[in-house]
Amino acid sequence: MDVPNTQRLAFRLMNPDSATDAKLLWQLDQDPEVMRFINGGTMTSMEDIHAIFIPRMAKYTNSDKGWGLWHVSTLDSNEFIGWVLVRPMDFFNDEPKFNDLELGWRFFQKSWGNGYASEAAEAVKLALIDNISEQNPVEYLSALALKENYGSVAVMKKIGMEFIKDFFHKDPLGDMDAVLYRLKTT
């Protein structure tokens, strides 16, 4: 699956084997404001990128299905500004939901307020919907965030997702009180 460029953004699937992509993931996680709604503002170490995040990304990356982290860069400068995540909901729990794909995003703070996250999430959403088939039966696209993460909640609403529930999200990297938004794909 490919994500076509938008008027301002370009996309490529990040490679778990790429040292360059590992460095980009680390750089993005060095801003406490970027990390505030992820883990309370703690920066990710390069050791954690290699020991935790890269192995996790390798487990869910599937280029045919569009699963993985989609590198987002601006067309005018080719600057990396963030990523959009695609993977089955509850992928790292006992019962992953292969008919419900999780969308997530993380962008450098300097790119906030320009509509890039909404534009990128919409582009990935449309590419996923175009890629859905009998061999890849996806009924829902979902996203979760901390309730106070108003920026991410706004992106969810802008791409057509609707509020489903407040809930306690369990994840091997840390549990959190969250909100769930969802979009039916058919």
N, C-alpha and C positions, 0 to 999 in steps of 0.2 A: 504494500500500500504506500502511496505517496500522498503528501499533503501539498497541494498546489500553493504557489506564492500568492499572497494578497497584494494589494497596492503598495503596502509598506514593508511586508515581512516575508522572510524566506524560512524554510523548514528543512530539516534533515533528521533522521533517526540517529540518536547518539549511540556510540559504540562502546560497550562495556570493556573492550580490549584496548581502547584508545587512551594513552597517557594525556593527550591534549584534552579530551573530554573529561577525564578525571580532574584535571586542573581547573577546568571551567566550573564543574560542580562545586569544587572547594572554594573557588573565588566567590561564587554566588552566595555561599553560606557564611561568608566572613562579615556580613553586615548584621549587627544585632537587631535592627528593625525588620530586615527580611526574615530573620529567624524568630521574631517575637511570637507569632502565631503558630510556629512549628514546635518549638520546645522552650518557649519562655525567653528566647534571646541568646541562647548559647551558640557560639560559633562551632562549626564542625571542623574537626582536625583532619589533616590529610590522612592520618592513620585510619580514622573512621571511614573516610571515603573509600579507601582500599579494602578495609576489613569488613565493612558492613554494606555501604551503599552500592559499590560496584558489584559485589556478589548478588545482592538483591536484584539490581537492574538486570544482570545476566539471566536470572531465573525467569523473569517475565517478558523480556524482549523477544518479539516475534515480528519480523518485518512484514511477512505476508498478511498478518492480521492487523498490523498497525500498532501493536503493543510496544511500549517502551517510553523513553523520554525523547520528546521531539525538541530538538535544538531550535531556538527561535533567534533570528538575527534580523537586523534592519537591512532593507535592500539598498538604501542610500550609502551606508557606511560599512556594511557587512559585519557590524558589531554584534556580538553575542549579548542578548539582553535577558535571556531566561529560557525556561523550558515548559512544555506541557506534557503531563504524564498521561499515559493510557495503559490500563491493566485491568484484569477482572477484579470486581469488588471482592473484598475479603481474601485476596490472593494468598496472603501469608497466614491465614487462619485454617481451621480444619476443613472447611467446606467452601472453596472459592466459588463465586457465582459467575460462570462463563457467559451467561446470557445478560449480564449487567456489567458494563464497563465503567470503571472509575476514571474520571477526568480530574486532573489536578494541575496546578501551575505554580511556578515560582519565578519571580522577575527581580532584577536589580532595582533597588529603590530609586535610582536616578531615572528609571524608565516609567515609574508610576505616574498616573494622571494623564497619560497620553492615549489611553484606550488600547494599548498593545496587548494586555492580557485578554481582554474581551475579543479582540480581533483574532488573536492566535487560537483561543479556545473555540471560537466559532469556526475557524478554518479546519481545525482538527475534527470537530464535531461533524461538519459536513463531509469530510473525507471518510470518516468512519461510517456514516450513514450510507454513503455511496458504495462502500465496501461490504456492507451487510448482504449475506446471501444464505442459501440453505446450508452451505458448508460452514458458515460463520454466523449462526443464528443469535443475534444480539437484540434483545427486547428493550433494554434500557441503557441510558447513559446517566451516571450518577456522579455527584461530587459531595464532598464533606469538608467542613471547616469548623474551627472554633466559632461559636455564636458571635463573639465580639469582632471577628474578622470581617468587618463590613465591606472591605474591598473585594474579597473573594466571594462573599454572598452577592454583591452587586454583579460580578461577572456571571455567576450562576443564573441570576435572573435575566441578564442581558442575552444569554444564549438560549433562553427559553425554558430553563429548568424551573420546577415548582417545588416549594417547600413540602417535605414529607414528614419530618419529625425531628425533635430534639432527642439525642440518645447518647449513651456512653460507648465510645468507640474503643475497642480493644485492638492493640497493635503491638507487635514485638518491640517496636522502638519507643513505645510509650502510649499509655491509655489517655483518653481525653473526653471531656464533655463536648459534644459536637452537634452540628445541624446537618441534616441530609437533604439534598435537593436532587430531583430526578426529572428526566425527560424520556418519554416513550418514543421509540424510534420508528414505530409504524403508525 
